[in-house]
Amino acid sequence: MKCNRVSLLLLFLAAAVVAGLAQSPARPQAPPQPQPIQSPEVQPDHRVTFRFRDPNAREVMLNREGAKPAPMQKNVQGVWSVTTDPLEPDLYGYSFVADGVSLIDPSNPSMKPNLLGTQSLVHVPGPASLPWEASDVPRGAIHHHFYRSAVVGDDRDYYVYTPHAYDPTAKQLYSVLCLLHGFSDDASAWTAVGRAHVILDNLIAQGKANPMIVVMPLGYGAPEIVSRGVVSFRDATLRQRNFNKFRDALLTEVIPQVEAAYRVSKDPNSRAIAGLSMGGAESLLTGLNALDHFAWIGAFSSGGLGEDFNAEFPALDSKANAQLRLLWIACGTDDRLIELNRKFRDWLRSKGVQHADIETPGAHTWMVWRRNLASFAPLLFQENGP
């Protein structure tokens, strides 16, 4: 009898629990998660489809490097999209502008670093013959260095590329290229976006360029110039301080550190300096005013030079030709800086300074500067000059 009473009690409790559950309100179901989207989608014919989910946006534009902003269309799921015409094989920075706000692509982990406007990056692949395409050749190494700058008064970094088979214990000394980034970039720009290491690997493996060490420093002597934006270049005092302290940090801190850590030559004939945009101006101002340091100078789309060239280069005249192995000045014909570069080349001619005038299609973009480096690097450190 006792067992029967226990069994009946358990059945009663179970029934009560079931009844209570039946009477309790149902838990709300979680809203369905949106399906992931693919962006960017590079198609076999090199058209690229970009997608961005924002159902509440009124307008979304695609802002792509080297192109005018393009409107995107929204579907019923709130996904905006646009498909480009076939693109030339290259790497393109891009962002979405949603109701006036610039945004990276949340579906794409590939980034184009920048101190003022980080973008996403899409690679439209091309044949292995393109110098920035990774191919099956021996690869060099990239080394990242940090130091405290007494000249500028901050902690900063620089990158060093060493070619394949570089041996720190060998007696061989390598030539050095100081490669400078542009305004709003950081020290990683020439590897993260410019693919300088891939370009050098390919050119060296093909026998088109001599093995060399490439030093890529942070290009700001006055870091506050970045926070003020591009209008800071209108401040002549700030602009000059930026250039002067960069030069001093490069010559008295970065280059001595590189010479202490790597097997590099100290001969000016084994040193080159080149850069893009702000870095192009820094290459000219540093190199042409320090010919005892650099015999090879390259400037890609130089920006930031004052137009009083006599004041910028007070000692430069035809005597420089005896020390210069190469002065290579390039700019895209669609670049807003083309006129400044043409004026500077005319001034060089008036001074009797030998130089190479290079004009190529393109605007103020990495598509131009990757090609500049691929054309410039094979000219360097040749016994008989370019």
C-alpha positions as CSV (number, residue, x, y, z in Angstrom):
1,M,0.0,0.0,0.0
2,K,2.8,2.4,0.8
3,C,4.5,1.8,-2.6
4,N,1.2,2.5,-4.3
5,R,0.8,5.8,-2.4
6,V,4.3,6.9,-3.4
7,S,3.7,6.0,-7.1
8,L,0.4,8.0,-7.1
9,L,2.2,11.0,-5.5
10,L,4.8,11.0,-8.2
11,L,2.2,10.7,-11.0
12,F,0.3,13.6,-9.4
13,L,3.5,15.8,-9.3
14,A,4.4,15.0,-12.9
15,A,0.9,15.9,-14.1
16,A,1.2,19.2,-12.2
17,V,4.5,20.1,-13.8
18,V,3.1,19.2,-17.3
19,A,0.0,21.3,-16.6
20,G,2.1,24.2,-15.4
21,L,4.3,24.1,-18.5
22,A,1.2,24.1,-20.7
23,Q,-0.1,27.2,-19.0
24,S,3.2,29.1,-19.1
25,P,3.7,31.6,-22.0
26,A,5.7,30.4,-24.9
27,R,9.3,31.8,-25.1
28,P,9.7,34.2,-28.0
29,Q,11.8,32.8,-30.8
30,A,15.0,34.5,-31.8
31,P,14.7,36.4,-35.1
32,P,16.2,34.6,-38.0
33,Q,19.8,35.5,-38.7
34,P,20.4,37.1,-42.1
35,Q,22.3,35.0,-44.6
36,P,26.0,36.0,-45.0
37,I,26.8,37.9,-48.2
38,Q,29.8,37.6,-50.4
39,S,31.7,40.8,-51.0
40,P,33.6,41.4,-53.0
41,E,33.0,38.8,-55.7
42,V,35.6,38.8,-58.4
43,Q,34.2,37.1,-61.5
44,P,36.1,35.3,-64.2
45,D,35.8,38.2,-66.6
46,H,37.3,40.6,-64.0
47,R,34.0,42.3,-63.2
48,V,33.6,42.7,-59.5
49,T,30.4,42.7,-57.5
50,F,30.3,44.6,-54.2
51,R,27.6,44.0,-51.6
52,F,26.7,45.8,-48.4
53,R,23.8,45.1,-46.0
54,D,22.1,48.2,-44.6
55,P,18.3,48.0,-44.9
56,N,17.8,51.4,-43.3
57,A,20.2,53.4,-45.5
58,R,18.7,55.8,-48.0
59,E,21.7,55.9,-50.3
60,V,24.9,53.9,-50.6
61,M,27.8,54.6,-52.9
62,L,30.8,52.6,-53.8
63,N,34.0,54.6,-53.5
64,R,36.7,52.7,-55.4
65,E,40.3,53.8,-56.0
66,G,40.9,55.2,-59.4
67,A,37.1,55.6,-60.2
68,K,34.3,58.0,-59.7
69,P,31.8,57.1,-56.9
70,A,29.2,54.6,-58.2
71,P,25.6,54.3,-56.8
72,M,24.5,50.9,-55.4
73,Q,21.1,49.4,-55.7
74,K,19.1,47.9,-52.8
75,N,17.1,44.6,-53.0
76,V,14.2,43.5,-50.8
77,Q,16.5,42.0,-48.2
78,G,18.2,45.3,-47.7
79,V,21.4,44.4,-49.5
80,W,23.0,47.0,-51.7
81,S,25.1,45.9,-54.6
82,V,26.9,47.1,-57.7
83,T,28.9,45.3,-60.4
84,T,31.8,47.1,-62.1
85,D,32.9,46.8,-65.7
86,P,35.9,44.4,-66.2
87,L,38.8,45.8,-64.2
88,E,42.5,45.7,-65.1
89,P,44.3,43.1,-62.9
90,D,45.5,45.0,-59.9
91,L,44.7,45.8,-56.2
92,Y,42.0,48.3,-55.5
93,G,41.1,50.1,-52.3
94,Y,37.4,50.8,-51.8
95,S,34.8,51.8,-49.2
96,F,31.0,52.1,-49.0
97,V,29.5,55.5,-48.3
98,A,26.2,55.0,-46.6
99,D,24.2,58.3,-46.2
100,G,27.5,60.2,-46.3
101,V,29.4,58.0,-43.9
102,S,32.4,56.1,-45.2
103,L,32.6,52.5,-44.1
104,I,34.8,49.5,-44.7
105,D,33.3,46.3,-46.2
106,P,32.4,44.1,-43.2
107,S,32.4,41.0,-45.4
108,N,36.0,41.5,-46.5
109,P,39.0,40.9,-44.1
110,S,41.5,42.4,-46.6
111,M,42.4,45.9,-45.6
112,K,44.2,48.9,-47.0
113,P,45.8,50.6,-43.9
114,N,45.7,54.4,-43.7
115,L,46.0,56.8,-40.8
116,L,43.1,58.9,-42.0
117,G,40.9,56.7,-44.1
118,T,41.2,52.9,-43.8
119,Q,39.7,51.1,-46.8
120,S,39.0,47.6,-47.8
121,L,41.1,46.0,-50.5
122,V,40.2,43.8,-53.5
123,H,42.6,41.9,-55.6
124,V,41.7,41.3,-59.2
125,P,44.3,38.6,-60.1
126,G,46.3,38.7,-63.3
127,P,49.0,36.7,-65.0
128,A,52.3,35.9,-63.2
129,S,54.1,38.2,-65.6
130,L,52.7,41.2,-63.6
131,P,55.4,42.2,-61.1
132,W,53.1,42.5,-58.1
133,E,51.6,39.0,-58.6
134,A,53.0,36.4,-56.2
135,S,54.6,33.7,-58.3
136,D,56.7,30.6,-57.6
137,V,60.1,32.3,-57.1
138,P,62.4,32.5,-54.1
139,R,61.1,34.9,-51.5
140,G,62.9,37.4,-49.4
141,A,61.9,38.4,-45.8
142,I,60.3,41.5,-44.2
143,H,61.6,42.6,-40.8
144,H,59.7,45.0,-38.5
145,H,61.8,47.3,-36.3
146,F,60.8,49.7,-33.4
147,Y,62.8,52.5,-31.8
148,R,62.6,55.7,-29.8
149,S,63.3,58.7,-32.0
150,A,65.3,61.4,-30.2
151,V,64.8,63.7,-33.3
152,V,61.0,63.5,-33.3
153,G,60.4,62.6,-29.7
154,D,58.2,59.6,-30.2
155,D,58.2,55.8,-30.6
156,R,58.2,54.8,-34.2
157,D,58.9,51.9,-36.6
158,Y,60.4,50.9,-39.9
159,Y,60.4,47.9,-42.2
160,V,63.4,46.2,-43.9
161,Y,63.2,43.9,-46.8
162,T,66.0,41.5,-47.3
163,P,66.3,39.5,-50.6
164,H,66.3,35.7,-50.9
165,A,69.6,34.2,-49.8
166,Y,70.6,37.2,-47.8
167,D,73.3,36.0,-45.4
168,P,74.0,38.3,-42.4
169,T,77.4,36.5,-41.8
170,A,78.6,36.8,-45.4
171,K,81.2,39.4,-46.5
172,Q,79.0,40.7,-49.3
173,L,77.6,44.2,-48.9
174,Y,74.2,45.0,-50.3
175,S,72.9,48.2,-51.9
176,V,70.1,50.0,-50.1
177,L,66.9,51.6,-51.3
178,C,65.0,53.9,-48.9
179,L,61.4,53.6,-50.0
180,L,59.0,56.3,-48.7
181,H,55.2,56.2,-48.3
182,G,52.7,59.0,-48.9
183,F,50.7,61.3,-46.7
184,S,48.3,59.5,-44.4
185,D,50.0,56.2,-45.0
186,D,52.0,54.4,-42.3
187,A,55.3,52.6,-42.5
188,S,53.6,49.4,-43.7
189,A,52.2,50.9,-46.8
190,W,54.7,49.8,-49.4
191,T,54.3,46.1,-48.3
192,A,50.7,46.0,-47.3
193,V,49.4,47.9,-50.3
194,G,52.3,48.6,-52.7
195,R,53.6,44.9,-52.6
196,A,57.1,46.2,-52.8
197,H,58.5,42.9,-51.5
198,V,56.7,40.9,-54.1
199,I,57.8,43.2,-56.9
200,L,61.5,43.0,-55.7
201,D,61.3,39.2,-55.4
202,N,60.0,38.8,-58.9
203,L,62.4,41.3,-60.5
204,I,65.4,39.8,-58.7
205,A,64.4,36.2,-59.6
206,Q,64.0,37.2,-63.2
207,G,67.4,38.9,-63.3
208,K,65.9,42.3,-64.0
209,A,67.0,43.9,-60.7
210,N,70.1,43.6,-58.6
211,P,69.5,42.1,-55.1
212,M,69.1,45.0,-52.7
213,I,67.9,45.8,-49.2
214,V,64.8,48.0,-49.0
215,V,64.2,50.3,-45.9
216,M,60.7,51.6,-45.4
217,P,60.6,54.1,-42.6
218,L,57.7,56.2,-41.1
219,G,57.6,59.3,-43.1
220,Y,56.6,62.0,-40.6
221,G,59.0,64.3,-39.0
222,A,56.1,66.3,-37.5
223,P,53.4,63.7,-36.7
224,E,50.8,66.4,-36.0
225,I,50.7,67.1,-39.7
226,V,48.5,64.0,-40.2
227,S,45.8,64.9,-37.6
228,R,45.2,68.2,-39.3
229,G,44.5,66.5,-42.7
230,V,45.8,67.4,-46.1
231,V,45.1,71.2,-45.5
232,S,48.1,71.1,-43.2
233,F,50.4,71.3,-46.2
234,R,49.2,75.0,-46.5
235,D,51.1,75.7,-43.3
236,A,54.6,76.3,-44.7
237,T,56.2,76.2,-41.2
238,L,54.6,72.9,-40.3
239,R,55.4,71.4,-43.8
240,Q,59.0,72.4,-43.5
241,R,59.4,71.1,-40.0
242,N,57.9,67.8,-41.1
243,F,60.4,67.5,-44.0
244,N,63.4,68.6,-42.0
245,K,62.8,66.3,-39.0
246,F,62.0,63.4,-41.3
247,R,65.3,63.9,-43.1
248,D,67.2,64.1,-39.8
249,A,65.6,61.0,-38.4
250,L,66.3,59.1,-41.5
251,L,70.0,60.1,-41.8
252,T,70.9,60.1,-38.1
253,E,68.7,57.3,-36.7
254,V,67.2,54.9,-39.2
255,I,70.1,54.5,-41.7
256,P,72.7,54.1,-38.9
257,Q,70.5,51.4,-37.2
258,V,70.2,49.6,-40.6
259,E,73.9,49.8,-41.2
260,A,74.6,48.3,-37.7
261,A,72.1,45.4,-38.2
262,Y,72.5,44.5,-41.9
263,R,75.3,43.9,-44.4
264,V,74.8,47.2,-46.3
265,S,77.2,49.5,-48.2
266,K,77.8,53.0,-47.0
267,D,78.9,54.2,-50.4
268,P,76.5,56.8,-51.8
269,N,76.7,55.0,-55.2
270,S,75.1,52.1,-53.4
271,R,72.3,54.1,-51.8
272,A,69.0,55.2,-53.4
273,I,66.0,57.1,-52.1
274,A,62.5,57.1,-53.7
275,G,58.9,57.6,-52.6
276,L,55.4,58.5,-53.6
277,S,53.4,61.7,-53.1
278,M,54.7,63.2,-49.8
279,G,57.4,60.6,-49.9
280,G,58.3,61.7,-53.4
281,A,58.9,65.3,-52.1
282,E,60.9,63.9,-49.2
283,S,63.0,61.9,-51.6
284,L,63.8,65.0,-53.6
285,L,64.4,67.3,-50.6
286,T,66.5,64.7,-48.8
287,G,68.3,63.3,-51.8
288,L,69.1,66.4,-53.8
289,N,70.3,68.3,-50.7
290,A,72.4,65.3,-49.5
291,L,74.2,64.0,-52.7
292,D,76.9,62.8,-50.4
293,H,74.4,60.2,-49.2
294,F,72.3,59.2,-52.2
295,A,73.4,58.8,-55.9
296,W,70.0,57.4,-57.1
297,I,66.8,59.4,-56.5
298,G,63.2,58.6,-57.6
299,A,60.1,60.6,-57.1
300,F,56.6,59.3,-57.9
301,S,53.8,61.8,-58.1
302,S,55.6,64.2,-55.8
303,G,53.4,66.4,-53.6
304,G,54.2,69.0,-50.9
305,L,57.0,70.8,-52.6
306,G,56.9,74.6,-52.5
307,E,57.1,76.2,-55.9
308,D,60.1,78.3,-55.0
309,F,62.5,75.6,-56.1
310,N,65.6,77.9,-55.7
311,A,64.8,78.1,-51.9
312,E,64.0,74.3,-51.7
313,F,67.3,73.3,-53.4
314,P,69.7,76.3,-52.9
315,A,72.9,74.5,-53.9
316,L,71.6,72.4,-56.8
317,D,73.1,73.1,-60.3
318,S,74.8,71.2,-63.1
319,K,77.6,70.2,-60.8
320,A,75.2,67.6,-59.3
321,N,75.4,65.6,-62.5
322,A,78.9,64.3,-61.4
323,Q,77.3,62.8,-58.3
324,L,73.9,61.7,-59.5
325,R,73.6,58.3,-61.1
326,L,69.9,58.7,-61.7
327,L,67.2,61.3,-61.0
328,W,63.9,59.7,-62.0
329,I,60.7,61.9,-61.8
330,A,57.4,60.3,-62.6
331,C,53.7,61.3,-62.5
332,G,50.4,60.1,-63.9
333,T,48.9,62.3,-66.6
334,D,45.6,62.4,-64.8
335,D,47.2,63.3,-61.4
336,R,46.3,66.7,-60.0
337,L,50.0,67.1,-59.2
338,I,51.2,66.7,-62.8
339,E,51.6,70.5,-63.3
340,L,53.8,70.9,-60.2
341,N,56.0,68.0,-61.4
342,R,56.3,69.5,-64.9
343,K,57.3,72.9,-63.4
344,F,59.9,71.2,-61.3
345,R,61.3,69.3,-64.3
346,D,61.5,72.6,-66.3
347,W,63.4,74.1,-63.4
348,L,65.8,71.2,-63.4
349,R,66.4,71.8,-67.1
350,S,67.1,75.5,-66.5
351,K,69.7,74.5,-63.9
352,G,71.3,71.9,-66.3
353,V,70.5,69.0,-64.0
354,Q,70.1,65.7,-65.9
355,H,67.0,63.7,-65.1
356,A,64.4,61.3,-66.5
357,D,60.9,62.6,-67.3
358,I,58.4,59.9,-66.8
359,E,54.7,60.4,-67.5
360,T,52.2,57.5,-67.5
361,P,48.5,57.1,-67.7
362,G,46.7,57.2,-64.3
363,A,45.9,59.4,-61.4
364,H,47.1,59.7,-57.8
365,T,46.7,56.0,-57.0
366,W,48.7,52.9,-56.0
367,M,48.0,51.5,-59.5
368,V,50.5,54.1,-60.8
369,W,53.0,53.7,-58.0
370,R,53.3,50.0,-58.2
371,R,54.2,50.3,-61.8
372,N,56.6,53.2,-61.0
373,L,58.5,50.9,-58.6
374,A,58.5,48.1,-61.1
375,S,60.1,50.4,-63.7
376,F,62.5,52.2,-61.3
377,A,64.0,49.3,-59.4
378,P,65.7,47.6,-62.4
379,L,67.6,50.8,-63.1
380,L,69.2,50.9,-59.7
381,F,72.8,50.0,-58.9
382,Q,73.8,49.2,-62.4
383,E,77.5,49.6,-63.0
384,N,77.1,51.7,-66.2
385,G,73.9,53.5,-65.0
386,P,70.5,53.2,-66.5
